[in-house]
Amino acid sequence: MGPIGIFDSGIGGLTVARAASDLLPNESILYFGDTAHLPYGEKSPELIRKYSTRIALHLLNSGCKAIVVACNSASSNALEQVREAVGENIPVIDMVHPVVESLYVSDAVPSLGCKKVGLIGTRATISSELYKRAIESLNNAANGTVELFSRATPLLASAIEEGFYNDTIPGQVLEAYLEDGYFNEVDSIILGCTHYPLVSEEVKDLLPKSVAVINSPKIVALALKKVLSERGLLLGKSSQLETSNKFQVSDLTENFRLGAERFFGGNISLDEVDLTL
């Protein structure tokens, strides 16, 4: 069986790829970072759909048996188009629905039984209102009372993308978004961009200690494992296949190479792939 395809606009999706690799050590991963078009969060929904479906088809044609849309902006704006493009035989896991569903399972969220949930994300993610609609749908289905408090944090992903490489934490950017007390009454907070877990400790420091930061990469990796198992696609310990993780980008940059090496070690396979041809 083929690898698991994972894509994002930049390094953020590597948080999901790392979580998937840790949880599924017998699986191979093909990661695509659309570095030529990052960040997705400030792009129009039409462009996000165009880029996302193009990458998804590339991963499909590369033999991937499942695809993880490791980007909240793409999950919020292009999930339907990605699923339509690859067909129903290829499972597609997004960043939104597994996390929202975890709010209604007591052992999935550190703050057990959370009622008020914060959300920070890119402008594209927040304006899509997919998190809001997903929560409202489950509230109706399960007689839930989860209330969402969301805020767009458009400068944060770019600040993290840059700061990750030179070890500078975007403290002032985080403070500008979090220090006004807007999230002080929530039980938990969703980091609605795959870049944000890279500064989860800094987020914790700016919020009351009672606020739990939800581990979205781990939740999505668990959802991926569940889907693979249900479809008979999960490789077990007895598999004789040699695992390999490959990384591709639309624009080969030193920054991405350093990021991938930090997550997966120095000996990585990294190639530039032009999907516009």
Phi, psi and omega per residue, in radians:
M1 nan 2.699 -3.067
G2 -1.379 -3.118 -3.116
P3 -1.384 3.025 2.989
I4 -1.570 2.193 3.112
G5 -1.583 2.298 3.140
I6 -2.319 2.330 3.112
F7 -2.439 2.683 3.095
D8 -2.716 3.044 3.109
S9 -1.356 -0.404 -3.093
G10 -2.681 -2.332 -3.072
I11 -1.447 -0.301 -3.033
G12 -0.964 -0.734 -3.128
G13 -1.119 -0.260 3.076
L14 -1.127 -0.438 3.064
T15 -1.113 -0.651 3.103
V16 -1.297 -0.738 3.128
A17 -1.057 -0.703 3.115
R18 -1.147 -0.751 3.121
A19 -1.107 -0.712 3.115
A20 -1.155 -0.717 3.138
S21 -1.128 -0.694 3.132
D22 -1.167 -0.710 -3.096
L23 -1.351 -0.551 -3.060
L24 -2.167 1.222 -3.027
P25 -1.165 -0.262 -3.140
N26 -1.576 -0.063 -3.099
E27 -1.692 2.618 3.016
S28 -1.719 2.623 -3.096
I29 -2.171 2.370 2.948
L30 -1.994 1.949 -3.075
Y31 -1.836 2.354 3.077
F32 -2.143 2.135 3.065
G33 -1.888 2.063 -3.092
D34 -1.471 1.107 -3.038
T35 -1.140 -0.343 3.108
A36 -1.242 -0.332 -3.039
H37 -2.179 0.196 -3.128
L38 -1.292 2.687 -0.124
P39 -1.511 2.656 3.104
Y40 -1.275 -0.430 -2.992
G41 -1.050 -0.391 3.133
E42 -1.865 0.143 3.116
K43 -1.550 2.808 3.083
S44 -1.266 2.710 3.079
P45 -0.966 -0.629 -3.129
E46 -1.112 -0.768 3.131
L47 -1.190 -0.701 3.122
I48 -1.045 -0.729 3.116
R49 -1.145 -0.703 3.130
K50 -1.088 -0.879 -3.124
Y51 -1.116 -0.753 -3.049
S52 -1.162 -0.770 -3.132
T53 -1.195 -0.602 3.106
R54 -1.106 -0.772 3.133
I55 -1.184 -0.738 -3.138
A56 -1.045 -0.721 3.110
L57 -1.157 -0.649 3.075
H58 -1.084 -0.778 3.120
L59 -1.138 -0.673 3.084
L60 -1.078 -0.833 -3.134
N61 -1.191 -0.304 3.086
S62 -1.528 0.069 3.058
G63 1.572 0.236 -3.121
C64 -1.178 2.404 -3.094
K65 -1.591 -0.243 3.095
A66 -2.715 2.720 -3.117
I67 -2.270 2.295 3.057
V68 -1.917 2.088 3.075
V69 -1.472 1.510 -3.003
A70 -1.497 0.850 -3.115
C71 -2.629 2.114 -3.122
N72 -1.158 -0.626 3.132
S73 -1.116 -0.744 3.104
A74 -1.237 -0.707 3.106
S75 -1.059 -0.646 -3.065
S76 -1.399 -0.380 -3.017
N77 -2.124 -0.246 -3.006
A78 -2.365 0.166 -3.046
L79 -1.071 -0.809 -3.124
E80 -1.066 -0.726 -3.123
Q81 -1.199 -0.664 3.100
V82 -1.115 -0.807 3.140
R83 -1.097 -0.685 3.109
E84 -1.152 -0.673 -3.093
A85 -1.172 -0.699 -3.048
V86 -1.592 -0.291 3.114
G87 1.565 2.803 -3.025
E88 -1.268 -0.238 3.138
N89 -1.342 -0.290 3.137
I90 -1.849 1.970 3.120
P91 -1.160 2.404 3.117
V92 -2.098 2.124 -3.131
I93 -1.896 2.261 -3.119
D94 -1.861 3.123 -3.093
M95 -1.605 -0.240 -2.985
V96 -1.637 -1.013 -2.978
H97 -1.111 -0.747 3.097
P98 -1.044 -0.664 -3.121
V99 -1.217 -0.782 3.115
V100 -1.088 -0.756 3.136
E101 -1.079 -0.559 -3.134
S102 -1.157 -0.391 3.131
L103 -1.143 -0.356 -3.078
Y104 -1.800 0.143 3.089
V105 -2.067 2.077 -2.936
S106 -1.055 -0.562 -3.057
D107 -1.605 0.079 -3.103
A108 -1.671 -0.295 -3.093
V109 -2.126 2.251 -3.064
P110 -0.987 -0.515 -3.030
S111 -1.628 0.411 3.083
L112 0.378 2.056 3.055
G113 1.224 0.609 -3.094
C114 -1.052 2.470 3.136
K115 -1.988 -0.579 -3.140
K116 -2.061 2.091 -3.031
V117 -2.111 2.255 3.062
G118 -1.565 2.734 3.107
L119 -2.537 2.197 2.950
I120 -2.074 2.502 -3.101
G121 -2.942 -3.133 3.119
T122 -1.221 2.902 3.112
R123 -1.056 -0.691 -3.135
A124 -1.119 -0.675 3.140
T125 -1.217 -0.853 -3.085
I126 -1.162 -0.759 -3.089
S127 -1.199 -0.414 3.101
S128 -1.190 -0.457 -3.133
E129 1.066 0.400 3.137
L130 -1.162 -0.708 3.087
Y131 -1.038 -0.783 -3.136
K132 -1.059 -0.805 -3.120
R133 -1.159 -0.680 3.140
A134 -1.136 -0.713 3.116
I135 -1.174 -0.765 3.115
E136 -1.063 -0.677 3.137
S137 -1.120 -0.782 -3.138
L138 -1.286 -0.557 3.035
N139 -1.018 -0.776 -3.137
N140 -1.181 -0.694 -3.080
A141 -1.296 -0.600 -3.029
A142 -2.000 0.247 -3.091
N143 0.933 0.694 -3.119
G144 -1.432 2.887 3.140
T145 -2.273 0.506 3.139
V146 -1.243 2.273 3.133
E147 -2.001 2.336 -3.059
L148 -1.842 2.338 3.041
F149 -2.095 1.894 -3.026
S150 -2.013 2.679 3.098
R151 -2.615 2.307 3.039
A152 -1.336 2.376 3.130
T153 -2.236 1.204 -2.920
P154 -1.132 -0.415 -3.106
L155 -1.526 -0.227 -2.929
L156 -1.241 -0.752 -3.090
A157 -1.067 -0.775 3.140
S158 -1.142 -0.669 3.116
A159 -1.121 -0.693 3.118
I160 -1.221 -0.753 -3.138
E161 -0.966 -0.719 3.136
E162 -1.371 -0.805 -3.059
G163 -1.184 -0.457 -3.123
F164 -1.044 -0.556 -3.049
Y165 -1.510 -0.538 -3.092
N166 -1.908 0.272 3.034
D167 1.042 0.555 3.025
T168 -1.907 2.160 -3.127
I169 -1.468 2.293 -3.120
P170 -1.298 1.079 -3.035
G171 -1.062 -0.787 -3.092
Q172 -1.151 -0.599 3.105
V173 -1.165 -0.783 3.114
L174 -1.078 -0.775 -3.137
E175 -1.065 -0.688 -3.128
A176 -1.072 -0.553 -3.100
Y177 -1.606 -0.436 -2.938
L178 -2.028 -0.269 -2.978
E179 -1.483 -0.027 -3.106
D180 -1.497 0.011 3.079
G181 1.505 0.108 -3.089
Y182 -1.042 -0.605 -3.090
F183 -1.771 0.184 -3.043
N184 -1.152 -0.391 -3.075
E185 -1.746 0.020 -3.121
V186 -1.422 2.749 3.081
D187 -1.466 -0.685 -3.075
S188 -2.468 2.846 3.081
I189 -2.366 2.362 3.076
I190 -1.653 2.197 3.040
L191 -1.508 1.582 -2.946
G192 -1.436 0.706 3.021
C193 -2.718 2.350 -3.051
T194 -1.203 -0.198 3.009
H195 -1.283 -0.563 -2.927
Y196 -1.123 -0.545 3.086
P197 -1.017 -0.344 3.115
L198 -1.171 -0.331 3.102
V199 -2.160 0.546 -3.095
S200 -1.085 -0.636 -3.141
E201 -1.156 -0.659 3.110
E202 -1.191 -0.616 3.063
V203 -1.102 -0.802 3.130
K204 -0.995 -0.703 -3.089
D205 -1.149 -0.418 -3.084
L206 -1.672 -0.054 -3.141
L207 -2.063 2.775 3.078
P208 -0.985 2.603 -3.089
K209 -1.094 -0.334 -3.130
S210 -1.331 -0.224 -3.100
V211 -1.517 2.105 3.131
A212 -1.588 2.365 3.075
V213 -1.595 2.069 -3.081
I214 -1.300 2.312 -3.094
N215 -1.495 1.432 -3.074
S216 -1.072 -0.785 3.123
P217 -0.977 -0.734 3.140
K218 -1.156 -0.730 3.141
I219 -1.093 -0.744 3.139
V220 -1.184 -0.677 3.092
A221 -1.089 -0.684 3.085
L222 -1.142 -0.678 3.088
A223 -1.128 -0.683 3.091
L224 -1.079 -0.824 3.134
K225 -1.035 -0.738 -3.127
K226 -1.086 -0.788 -3.128
V227 -1.145 -0.768 3.129
L228 -1.067 -0.716 3.130
S229 -1.139 -0.774 -3.121
E230 -1.101 -0.550 -3.095
R231 -1.675 0.090 3.135
G232 1.218 0.493 -3.084
L233 -1.878 -0.003 -3.055
L234 -1.444 2.220 3.107
L235 -1.482 2.314 3.132
G236 -1.700 -3.099 -3.114
K237 -1.125 -0.426 -3.095
S238 -1.394 -0.079 -3.130
S239 -1.081 2.386 3.140
Q240 -1.623 -0.004 -3.115
L241 -1.316 2.457 3.094
E242 -1.486 2.215 -3.113
T243 -1.357 2.600 3.075
S244 -2.690 2.426 3.084
N245 -1.917 2.173 -3.128
K246 -2.080 2.499 -3.092
F247 -2.149 2.306 3.115
Q248 -2.246 2.598 3.105
V249 -2.402 2.720 3.090
S250 -1.454 -0.293 3.060
D251 -2.537 1.940 -3.038
L252 -1.285 2.012 -3.118
T253 -2.167 2.680 3.083
E254 -1.130 -0.622 -3.135
N255 -1.042 -0.796 -3.130
F256 -1.168 -0.709 3.126
R257 -1.013 -0.792 3.136
L258 -1.106 -0.685 3.120
G259 -1.138 -0.791 3.139
A260 -1.116 -0.690 3.121
E261 -1.143 -0.634 3.135
R262 -1.143 -0.637 -3.121
F263 -1.403 -0.660 -2.967
F264 -2.131 0.094 3.121
G265 1.689 2.929 -2.999
G266 -1.246 -0.513 -3.050
N267 -1.631 1.494 -3.103
I268 -2.151 2.738 3.051
S269 -1.717 1.973 -3.076
L270 -2.267 2.160 -3.112
D271 -2.331 2.662 3.014
E272 -1.625 2.290 -3.129
V273 -2.255 2.117 -3.133
D274 -1.610 1.894 -3.107
L275 -1.528 -0.008 -3.129
T276 -1.494 -0.195 -3.110
L277 -1.274 nan nan
